[in-house]
Amino acid sequence: MELNFACKYPFTEEGKQAIKENNIQINDEITERGVKRIVDALNRVQRTANPVHISDQLIEIGSYGAARMMLAHLRNRYLSNKFAIAEAKKASSLMARETKENIKRLQNELGVVPGEFEGKVVVPLEVYVKFSPRSVDYRLINRNVKEGHVEVSRREVLRLMEEAVKMKVEDIGLFPNAPEIVKKYSVKLMKLVPKTAPSKMSFKEGENPPCIEKLLETAKKHENLGHQGRWTLAVYLINKGVPYEKILQIFSNFPDYDERVASYQIKHAINRGYTVPSCGMLLSYGLCIAECKIGNPLRWKTWKRKK
Ligand code: SF4
């Protein structure tokens, strides 16, 4: 059992085994550390703890388990998603400087095993589809696909692995009979969660077309949204005259929200005066969910008045 590996990658089988073999029991110290792990994730603080002493390594591994117990108890999608993104990013930065041998172990564990085809690095199509991020660069139409394999760069293999870690960590089951200590620290955790205000997205019912309502709903539920969805939402709101601050507040609900990036994107769209993509374009992005026959979501009110 290699505790160092389990400590760096507690989501692996090694991590589970470390808990079992060392009989790590949940206690105040471990749970407190678990709370910190989640709060760090919410605040985007990346701490790649690398404890040397065995007792500290065990606490570190245990804190991951404690964090998951609290998340399973709370069943708060926003928290689970934020936690998964942070753990995946942490793992990714560690994997970037990992030994070849450990990378192979992780690839096998995560199911992202690259191969070679005609001298290029490739991954099986189904693996690519499952783990590729929702970004235009990763769309299959922009990729070299041959005989069931997709060509990828070494950096992209790492990105697929990061996504696989995120999905693994996010997969938190039910925890119906949480012990008292988990309940106690879950209450403490919720007091530390920064209060964003999804309820302040006050749009009147029917004010926006179905596609936009869906995008707003995604933000409200603190779920992730791909680049095109965010872009469409931003330019729609800008064109509707929604103030910059309110758009930023809506975007702050996305689990991977980065104020600097979001602020830049919104300001850039405002300055350039972009307009909303047509319904046909949104259909090709997979964002159209109704047949309003208005040509562009911005015509929603005009269309309603004519009816
Ligand atoms: S038809 Fe246009 S406005 Fe209606 S849901 Fe589709 S994209 Fe949105």
Boltz pocket constraint, residues with backbone or C-beta under 6 A from the ligand:
constraints:
  - pocket:
      binder: B
      contacts: [[A, 209], [A, 210], [A, 211], [A, 212], [A, 278], [A, 279], [A, 280], [A, 282], [A, 283], [A, 287], [A, 288], [A, 289], [A, 290], [A, 291], [A, 292], [A, 293], [A, 294], [A, 295], [A, 296], [A, 297]]
      max_distance: 6.0
